[in-house]
Amino acid sequence: MNVPRSFGRRLHVAMGERGPFCAGIDPHPGLLTAWGLDDDVAGLERFSRTAVEALGDTVALLKPQSAFFERHGSRGVAVLERVIADAKGTGALVLLDVKRGDIGSTMQAYADAYCDPRSPLCADAVTVSPYLGFGSLRPVLDTARAHGNGVFVLALTSNPEGPEVQHARRPDGRTVAATVLDHVRAANAAVLAGDEPLGSVGVVVGATTGGTGEDLAVGGPLLAPGIGAQGATVDDLATVFGAALPQVVPSASREVLGAGPDPQALRDAARRTIDAVRDLLFRASTRA
Ligand SMILES: O=c1ccn([C@@H]2O[C@H](COP(=O)(O)O)[C@@H](O)[C@H]2O)c(=O)[nH]1
């Protein structure tokens, strides 16, 4: 049987070749209007296909946000299926941002939908929420691994409401987020003991979170949304991630998409962020 190349390895290569950056595909109603499109399925399709064609050969990771497709009903989900297929054909890896989390038996159905290549909604990786208990994610972790796919687990999210749950302390004094980070570290430990350069289980840590005080070295990629529209800058990444900076994949959606619909302007916006991240990495490496 062919063993698929792991998501962590593929992402490591893509980050090296294209630079560490994830472009979000978030077809907000306001962005559709700004691009001269109607807020309907045809507008959704034109918007997202333009974004994939403009950015797919430039960025390491494309991240369609499922909510903006689901709000158009079943025809919107059909557009999402097409976007995933087209994006996979560009050379970028595809992370479906859908933040699923449920009891374990239901998680197997989500795993079948998002992590099994027989499903049209299967991307290279998927976002999940561990707040029904990390163990409930087991079906997604196992199915993703079996097919060489990745999983990003929410740890310290970029929104201001996140800390009331994620900074809460257990009886032993550790935060809930630290527990999530520990579980992800353990999930990656076995593959990193082999020859994998990067684990396939990542975490989401917002670029807006400031100095977290947590150990962010989990062996997998660190997705950092919050750049641009949510107020964080590329330079903030140094404060948030410190020594873990080389594993960070900064992510921005509106910051890039706001430059459209001109494909070259979209590419330029993505390249500006990639250049800024590379510059930050260089400055950090010369200080180390
Ligand atoms: O903690 C999180 C987790 C996910 N997101 C998602 O990322 C994008 C951010 O969009 P911007 O336009 O760059 O603000 C969006 O899809 C969120 O659902 C996040 O922001 N924070």
PDBQT file of the ligand as one rigid body, heavy atoms in Angstrom, charges set to zero:
ROOT
HETATM    1  O1  LIG A 301      -8.595  32.197  16.104  1.00  0.00    +0.000 OA
HETATM    2  C1  LIG A 301      -9.043  32.282  14.954  1.00  0.00    +0.000 A 
HETATM    3  C2  LIG A 301      -9.326  31.182  14.182  1.00  0.00    +0.000 A 
HETATM    4  C3  LIG A 301      -9.763  31.357  12.903  1.00  0.00    +0.000 A 
HETATM    5  N1  LIG A 301      -9.949  32.579  12.384  1.00  0.00    +0.000 N 
HETATM    6  C4  LIG A 301     -10.445  32.688  10.984  1.00  0.00    +0.000 C 
HETATM    7  O2  LIG A 301      -9.446  33.315  10.184  1.00  0.00    +0.000 OA
HETATM    8  C5  LIG A 301     -10.064  34.242   9.299  1.00  0.00    +0.000 C 
HETATM    9  C6  LIG A 301      -9.607  35.646   9.651  1.00  0.00    +0.000 C 
HETATM   10  O3  LIG A 301     -10.053  36.556   8.693  1.00  0.00    +0.000 OA
HETATM   11  P1  LIG A 301      -9.430  38.055   8.589  1.00  0.00    +0.000 P 
HETATM   12  O4  LIG A 301     -10.227  38.679   7.512  1.00  0.00    +0.000 OA
HETATM   13  O5  LIG A 301      -7.981  37.900   8.244  1.00  0.00    +0.000 OA
HETATM   14  O6  LIG A 301      -9.641  38.676   9.920  1.00  0.00    +0.000 OA
HETATM   15  C7  LIG A 301     -11.571  34.042   9.441  1.00  0.00    +0.000 C 
HETATM   16  O7  LIG A 301     -11.962  33.076   8.498  1.00  0.00    +0.000 OA
HETATM   17  C8  LIG A 301     -11.720  33.491  10.839  1.00  0.00    +0.000 C 
HETATM   18  O8  LIG A 301     -12.852  32.676  10.980  1.00  0.00    +0.000 OA
HETATM   19  C9  LIG A 301      -9.667  33.670  13.141  1.00  0.00    +0.000 A 
HETATM   20  O9  LIG A 301      -9.795  34.834  12.697  1.00  0.00    +0.000 OA
HETATM   21  N2  LIG A 301      -9.211  33.499  14.413  1.00  0.00    +0.000 N 
ENDROOT
TORSDOF 0
